[in-house]
Amino acid sequence: GLVISPDELSISVTSGVEEVREINISNPGTRSVNLRIDVEGEIEDVLSLDESLRLEEGEERILELRVNASERGLLTGKIVFRSGNFRKEVLVVINVRTSNFLFDVSVSMPEEARTIEAGENLAMQINLLQVGDDERVDVTARYVIKDFEGNVYLEESETFFVLGARDYIKELPVFDLPPGKYILGLEIIYPNAYATSSAVFEVEEEALLSPADIFRNKTLLIVLGVILVIVLLLIVFFLRRIFRGSGKKSAGKKVKK
């Protein structure tokens, strides 16, 4: 009966500067609960919190998270709450940037595009806004797809210049990712500085097509029609060979007699 919120945390921090975030925990049940709290994944060394907590009946508490990251890039992991058979995971993404960053960086996806099927392309909107005086800056954009255990499934990069601002749409192939939640990360790197941004998306199992879906899909209907014609032609071809063979055997028996 424990209520823990939020389910996901996306934290932007400056390298070497401690940030504080909070998680709300309430116990609406009728007995006290002892919670064990663990941090897993790449965030284990950069996120600190109380490792145990006791909540009395009807009590609500705030768990304070202290984040201090020095390495660049995108860090992922989980905060796991356990009590008896109860287990709850809060997914965490930490975006690290330097204090002298030159851009406001954001990566976003429409809500309907955050859930895709395996094999589809992932599309994102990227916005770069130069802070301070506008001047041409050559940057490297690094795109990464990883899970909350820190496993990297895709890495891609490109280099271009930015003057003032740059907005564009980027598509990445999502090959055979198993169903689950993943992080799409963007890291913008320029001389002696970097900034990151990220978004969470989910891969679902490929749904089976219903008869109605098949009839609405013209391309699929054409393919199925071609396959059906080929199968019918093969059946006719083999039937004609069988009948010809049986006819020759009958003629041979008559001549012998």
Phi, psi and chi 1 to 4 in degrees:
 res  aa     phi    psi   chi1   chi2   chi3   chi4
   1 GLY       -    4.5      -      -      -      -
   2 LEU   -69.2  143.3  -71.0  175.8      -      -
   3 VAL  -117.3  120.5  178.2      -      -      -
   4 ILE  -125.2  126.7  -60.5  174.1      -      -
   5 SER  -144.1  148.3   64.7      -      -      -
   6 PRO   -81.3  170.9   31.4  -36.0      -      -
   7 ASP   -78.3  -25.7  -65.5  -34.1      -      -
   8 GLU  -135.5  146.3  -61.1  175.6    3.2      -
   9 LEU  -128.9  126.8  -83.5  172.3      -      -
  10 SER  -116.2  114.6 -179.6      -      -      -
  11 ILE  -118.2  124.4  -53.6  171.5      -      -
  12 SER  -101.9  126.6  -63.9      -      -      -
  13 VAL  -132.7  157.2  -60.0      -      -      -
  14 THR   -94.5  135.2  -59.2      -      -      -
  15 SER   -53.0  126.4  176.9      -      -      -
  16 GLY    82.5   -0.8      -      -      -      -
  17 VAL  -112.1  125.4  177.9      -      -      -
  18 GLU   -73.8  135.2 -175.2  173.6  -83.4      -
  19 GLU  -119.7  151.9  -64.1  -81.2  -11.9      -
  20 VAL  -121.2  131.8  177.4      -      -      -
  21 ARG  -128.6  169.9  -64.6  -67.0 -174.8  -86.9
  22 GLU  -133.2  148.5  -64.3  176.5  -15.4      -
  23 ILE  -125.0  131.7  -68.9  178.8      -      -
  24 ASN   -92.1  131.7  -65.5  -53.7      -      -
  25 ILE  -129.3  128.0  -51.5  170.8      -      -
  26 SER  -131.3  149.8   60.6      -      -      -
  27 ASN  -120.4   91.7  177.1   19.7      -      -
  28 PRO   -81.8    2.4   30.4  -32.5      -      -
  29 GLY   -75.1 -172.0      -      -      -      -
  30 THR  -109.0   14.1   57.5      -      -      -
  31 ARG  -149.1  160.9   61.0  178.7 -179.1  174.8
  32 SER   -72.6  155.3   60.7      -      -      -
  33 VAL  -133.6  133.6  175.2      -      -      -
  34 ASN  -101.7  122.5  -68.7  -46.2      -      -
  35 LEU  -106.5  136.2  -91.3  178.5      -      -
  36 ARG  -105.7  134.2 -173.5  179.4  121.3 -157.7
  37 ILE  -123.9  125.1  -51.0  169.6      -      -
  38 ASP  -124.0  148.7  -62.7  -53.0      -      -
  39 VAL  -110.5  128.7  179.6      -      -      -
  40 GLU  -125.2  155.4  -60.7  177.9   -4.4      -
  41 GLY    94.3 -159.5      -      -      -      -
  42 GLU   -69.0  -17.7  -60.8  172.0  -46.5      -
  43 ILE   -86.0   -0.8   63.7  172.6      -      -
  44 GLU   -57.5  -37.6 -172.4  174.8   -0.7      -
  45 ASP   -92.1   -5.5  -64.0  -31.2      -      -
  46 VAL  -115.0   -9.0  -57.9      -      -      -
  47 LEU  -121.0  126.5 -169.9  150.0      -      -
  48 SER  -123.8  146.8   56.5      -      -      -
  49 LEU  -161.6  174.1   43.2   71.7      -      -
  50 ASP   -69.3  134.1  -67.4  -27.7      -      -
  51 GLU   -86.6   -7.1  -64.6  178.4   -3.4      -
  52 SER  -149.6  156.9   61.9      -      -      -
  53 LEU  -155.1  141.0 -157.3   62.9      -      -
  54 ARG  -119.9  127.8  179.4 -179.8  175.8   85.7
  55 LEU  -117.4  126.7  -77.7   86.2      -      -
  56 GLU   -79.9  170.0  -59.8  -61.4  -27.5      -
  57 GLU   -56.8  124.2  172.4 -172.1  -19.5      -
  58 GLY    77.2    6.3      -      -      -      -
  59 GLU   -85.8  147.7 -175.4 -179.7    5.8      -
  60 GLU  -124.2  134.9 -176.8  174.3  -15.4      -
  61 ARG  -131.4  158.2  -62.6  -82.1  -68.1  -85.3
  62 ILE  -113.0  122.9  -67.3  176.9      -      -
  63 LEU   -93.9  123.7  178.9   65.8      -      -
  64 GLU   -92.8  130.2 -171.9  174.8   82.4      -
  65 LEU  -109.4  130.5  -44.0  176.0      -      -
  66 ARG  -112.4  121.3  -64.7  172.5  -64.0  -79.9
  67 VAL  -115.5  126.7 -176.6      -      -      -
  68 ASN  -142.0  101.4 -163.6  -27.6      -      -
  69 ALA  -116.4  137.4      -      -      -      -
  70 SER  -113.5  -28.3   56.7      -      -      -
  71 GLU   -79.4  150.4   58.4 -178.0  -71.9      -
  72 ARG   -81.7  163.4   85.4  178.3 -165.0 -165.1
  73 GLY   105.5 -156.5      -      -      -      -
  74 LEU  -111.6  120.9 -179.5   73.6      -      -
  75 LEU  -112.6  135.8  -54.2  176.3      -      -
  76 THR  -127.7  157.0   64.3      -      -      -
  77 GLY   174.8 -166.3      -      -      -      -
  78 LYS  -140.0  149.0  -55.5  173.5 -178.1  176.9
  79 ILE  -106.7  120.7  -57.7  172.6      -      -
  80 VAL  -110.1  125.3 -175.9      -      -      -
  81 PHE  -105.4  130.1  -61.5   83.8      -      -
  82 ARG  -133.2  141.5  -64.1 -176.8  178.2   91.0
  83 SER  -159.3  105.9  179.0      -      -      -
  84 GLY    61.0 -123.6      -      -      -      -
  85 ASN   -85.6   -4.3  -65.8  -34.9      -      -
  86 PHE   -81.1  135.4  173.8   82.5      -      -
  87 ARG  -145.9  130.9  176.3 -172.8  168.2   94.7
  88 LYS  -138.8  133.4  167.0   77.0  172.5 -179.7
  89 GLU  -111.5  134.4  -67.4 -178.2  -11.2      -
  90 VAL  -110.0  118.2  173.7      -      -      -
  91 LEU   -79.8  136.2  -54.8  178.4      -      -
  92 VAL  -128.7  133.1 -179.7      -      -      -
  93 VAL  -123.7  130.3 -176.5      -      -      -
  94 ILE  -117.6  119.1  -61.6  177.5      -      -
  95 ASN  -100.2  119.9  -59.1  -71.9      -      -
  96 VAL  -106.3  138.0 -172.3      -      -      -
  97 ARG  -139.0  162.1   65.3 -174.8 -178.2 -172.6
  98 THR   -84.9  161.6   53.1      -      -      -
  99 SER   -71.6  -22.8   57.9      -      -      -
 100 ASN  -100.0   29.6   60.8  -24.6      -      -
 101 PHE   -64.4  146.0   64.7   97.2      -      -
 102 LEU  -100.7   -8.3  -60.5  178.2      -      -
 103 PHE  -132.8  146.5  -62.7   95.5      -      -
 104 ASP   -86.0  123.4  -77.1  -26.7      -      -
 105 VAL  -118.0  132.4  179.5      -      -      -
 106 SER  -143.7  141.4   69.6      -      -      -
 107 VAL  -125.1  132.4   53.0      -      -      -
 108 SER  -143.6  157.7   59.5      -      -      -
 109 MET  -139.0  141.4  -70.1  179.8  -76.0      -
 110 PRO   -59.4  153.1  -16.7   27.2      -      -
 111 GLU   -56.4  -40.0 -166.7   62.8   35.9      -
 112 GLU   -70.4  -19.3   63.3  -87.0   11.7      -
 113 ALA   -92.5   -1.1      -      -      -      -
 114 ARG   -82.1   -9.7  -70.2  176.6  179.4  -94.6
 115 THR  -121.4  119.2  -58.0      -      -      -
 116 ILE  -130.5  168.2   62.4  173.2      -      -
 117 GLU   -98.5  153.8  -67.5 -178.0   -1.1      -
 118 ALA   -56.3  134.8      -      -      -      -
 119 GLY    97.4  -15.2      -      -      -      -
 120 GLU   -80.1  161.1  -67.4 -177.6  -12.3      -
 121 ASN   -84.5  149.1  -77.2   -8.9      -      -
 122 LEU  -104.7  122.2 -175.1   67.4      -      -
 123 ALA  -109.2  138.0      -      -      -      -
 124 MET  -137.6  152.0   72.0 -158.8   90.3      -
 125 GLN  -100.0  126.9  172.2   70.7   42.6      -
 126 ILE  -118.1  132.1  -65.1  173.9      -      -
 127 ASN  -127.3  125.2  -56.9   98.1      -      -
 128 LEU  -119.7  125.2  -54.2  177.0      -      -
 129 LEU  -126.0  120.6  178.3   62.5      -      -
 130 GLN   -73.4  134.3 -159.6  164.8    4.7      -
 131 VAL   -97.0  131.2  178.7      -      -      -
 132 GLY    89.4 -151.8      -      -      -      -
 133 ASP   -67.4  139.3  -62.4  -27.7      -      -
 134 ASP   -75.5  123.2  -69.2  -11.6      -      -
 135 GLU  -150.0  150.3   58.7 -179.9   65.0      -
 136 ARG   -67.9  126.5  173.8  174.2  169.5  146.5
 137 VAL  -130.0  128.4  179.8      -      -      -
 138 ASP   -84.6  126.7  -68.4  -36.7      -      -
 139 VAL  -127.7  158.1  -56.9      -      -      -
 140 THR  -112.5  125.6  -63.2      -      -      -
 141 ALA  -100.6  122.9      -      -      -      -
 142 ARG  -112.9  122.1  176.0  176.8  170.6  -95.9
 143 TYR  -105.4  140.0  -47.4   97.5      -      -
 144 VAL  -144.7  141.9   60.0      -      -      -
 145 ILE  -118.8  124.8  -67.9  176.7      -      -
 146 LYS  -144.7  165.2   62.1 -163.5  -52.5 -172.8
 147 ASP  -101.3 -176.5   60.7   21.4      -      -
 148 PHE   -83.4    2.5  -74.5   91.3      -      -
 149 GLU   -95.2   -4.6  -79.6   74.3   42.6      -
 150 GLY    94.2    2.2      -      -      -      -
 151 ASN   -73.3  131.4  -59.5  -51.4      -      -
 152 VAL   -96.3  127.2  176.2      -      -      -
 153 TYR  -106.0  -23.6  -66.6   87.0      -      -
 154 LEU  -154.3  138.8 -177.5  143.1      -      -
 155 GLU  -138.5  133.0 -104.8 -174.7  -63.2      -
 156 GLU  -150.4  146.6 -173.6  177.9  -54.2      -
 157 SER  -143.2  157.4   61.5      -      -      -
 158 GLU  -151.7  156.4   60.5  179.9  -31.8      -
 159 THR  -120.1  136.3  -59.0      -      -      -
 160 PHE  -155.6  173.4   49.8   79.6      -      -
 161 PHE  -106.5  153.9   76.3   88.0      -      -
 162 VAL  -128.3  133.8  179.5      -      -      -
 163 LEU  -130.5  104.0  178.9   60.3      -      -
 164 GLY    84.5  -69.6      -      -      -      -
 165 ALA  -155.7  158.1      -      -      -      -
 166 ARG  -150.1  123.4 -176.4 -176.5  179.1   99.9
 167 ASP  -122.1  131.9  -58.0  -31.1      -      -
 168 TYR  -157.6  163.8   62.6  100.7      -      -
 169 ILE  -107.8  133.1  -66.5  175.4      -      -
 170 LYS  -120.9  135.7  177.3   72.6  176.5  178.7
 171 GLU  -114.2  137.8  -76.9 -163.4    4.8      -
 172 LEU  -126.2  139.8  -67.7  174.7      -      -
 173 PRO   -75.5  135.0   27.3  -32.8      -      -
 174 VAL  -111.5   87.5 -177.1      -      -      -
 175 PHE   -59.6 -102.4  -59.5  103.2      -      -
 176 ASP  -112.9   48.9   52.2   -7.4      -      -
 177 LEU   -64.7  130.7  -73.8 -179.0      -      -
 178 PRO   -68.1  157.0   21.6  -30.3      -      -
 179 PRO   -55.6  142.3  -25.3   34.9      -      -
 180 GLY   151.0 -177.4      -      -      -      -
 181 LYS   -98.7  141.6  -74.2 -167.2  173.0 -176.1
 182 TYR  -137.2  166.5  -62.0   86.9      -      -
 183 ILE  -114.9  130.4  -54.1   97.6      -      -
 184 LEU   -98.6  117.5  167.5   65.6      -      -
 185 GLY  -114.9  145.9      -      -      -      -
 186 LEU  -126.8  126.7  166.7   66.5      -      -
 187 GLU  -120.4  122.9 -176.9  178.2    7.1      -
 188 ILE  -102.7  121.2  -62.1  -64.8      -      -
 189 ILE  -117.8  131.4  -52.9  164.8      -      -
 190 TYR  -143.5  170.6   37.5   90.8      -      -
 191 PRO   -49.2  118.5  -29.4   36.2      -      -
 192 ASN    62.0   20.1  -56.6  -44.5      -      -
 193 ALA  -156.3  160.0      -      -      -      -
 194 TYR  -159.5  159.5   56.8   87.3      -      -
 195 ALA  -148.1  151.1      -      -      -      -
 196 THR  -132.4  157.1   57.3      -      -      -
 197 SER  -150.1  159.4 -177.8      -      -      -
 198 SER  -155.1  166.0   61.2      -      -      -
 199 ALA  -147.7  148.7      -      -      -      -
 200 VAL   -98.3  137.0  176.6      -      -      -
 201 PHE  -136.6  167.0   69.0   96.8      -      -
 202 GLU  -129.0  138.4 -174.1  172.0    1.9      -
 203 VAL  -103.6  126.2  175.6      -      -      -
 204 GLU  -104.2  159.9  -69.7 -174.7  -24.5      -
 205 GLU   -65.0  144.7  -69.5 -174.3    5.6      -
 206 GLU   -66.1  124.4 -171.2  172.8   -2.1      -
 207 ALA   -76.1  143.4      -      -      -      -
 208 LEU   -73.4  138.7  -64.6  175.0      -      -
 209 LEU   -75.0  133.8  -70.4  176.6      -      -
 210 SER   -81.9  162.8   66.3      -      -      -
 211 PRO   -54.2  -37.9  -26.7   34.4      -      -
 212 ALA   -64.7  -40.1      -      -      -      -
 213 ASP   -63.5  -40.3  -67.4  -30.6      -      -
 214 ILE   -62.1  -45.1  -67.3  174.5      -      -
 215 PHE   -68.9  -24.8  -78.5  108.2      -      -
 216 ARG   -80.4  -18.0  -78.7 -165.1  -65.5  -94.2
 217 ASN   -94.0  101.4 -168.2  -38.3      -      -
 218 LYS   -64.5  -41.1  -67.1 -178.1  179.7  179.3
 219 THR   -61.7  -43.7  -57.1      -      -      -
 220 LEU   -64.6  -37.9 -173.2   57.1      -      -
 221 LEU   -63.1  -41.6  -80.3  175.2      -      -
 222 ILE   -62.9  -45.0  -67.4  171.8      -      -
 223 VAL   -61.4  -45.8  172.0      -      -      -
 224 LEU   -62.6  -37.4  -70.0  175.4      -      -
 225 GLY   -64.2  -43.2      -      -      -      -
 226 VAL   -62.9  -43.5  170.9      -      -      -
 227 ILE   -61.7  -41.6  -67.0  173.5      -      -
 228 LEU   -63.4  -42.0 -179.0   60.4      -      -
 229 VAL   -62.7  -43.5  170.1      -      -      -
 230 ILE   -62.2  -43.0  -67.2  172.9      -      -
 231 VAL   -62.4  -44.0  170.1      -      -      -
 232 LEU   -62.7  -41.5  -69.8  173.9      -      -
 233 LEU   -63.1  -40.1  -71.2  174.7      -      -
 234 LEU   -65.3  -39.8  -72.3  172.6      -      -
 235 ILE   -62.2  -45.8  -68.5  172.5      -      -
 236 VAL   -61.7  -42.2  171.1      -      -      -
 237 PHE   -60.8  -47.0  172.8   76.4      -      -
 238 PHE   -71.3  -34.6  -76.1  113.2      -      -
 239 LEU   -64.6  -41.0  -73.5  175.4      -      -
 240 ARG   -63.8  -39.2  -69.1 -177.9   65.7 -177.9
 241 ARG   -65.4  -39.3  -69.1 -165.6   63.2  179.4
 242 ILE   -65.2  -45.4  -68.5  170.6      -      -
 243 PHE   -65.6  -38.4  -74.4  133.0      -      -
 244 ARG   -63.2  -42.3  -76.6  179.4 -178.8  176.1
 245 GLY   -63.8  -41.7      -      -      -      -
 246 SER   -68.4  -33.0   60.6      -      -      -
 247 GLY   -66.7  -40.3      -      -      -      -
 248 LYS   -64.9  -39.1  -71.7 -179.1 -179.8  178.7
 249 LYS   -64.6  -41.1  -72.8 -179.8 -178.4  178.5
 250 SER   -63.1  -42.9  -61.0      -      -      -
 251 ALA   -64.1  -40.5      -      -      -      -
 252 GLY   -62.6  -39.7      -      -      -      -
 253 LYS   -64.7  -38.6  -73.9  179.9 -178.4 -179.6
 254 LYS   -65.9  -41.1  -70.9  179.6 -178.6  179.4
 255 VAL   -64.9  -39.4  171.7      -      -      -
 256 LYS   -66.2  -37.4 -175.4  176.4 -179.8 -179.8
 257 LYS   -70.2      - -170.5  174.4 -179.8 -179.6
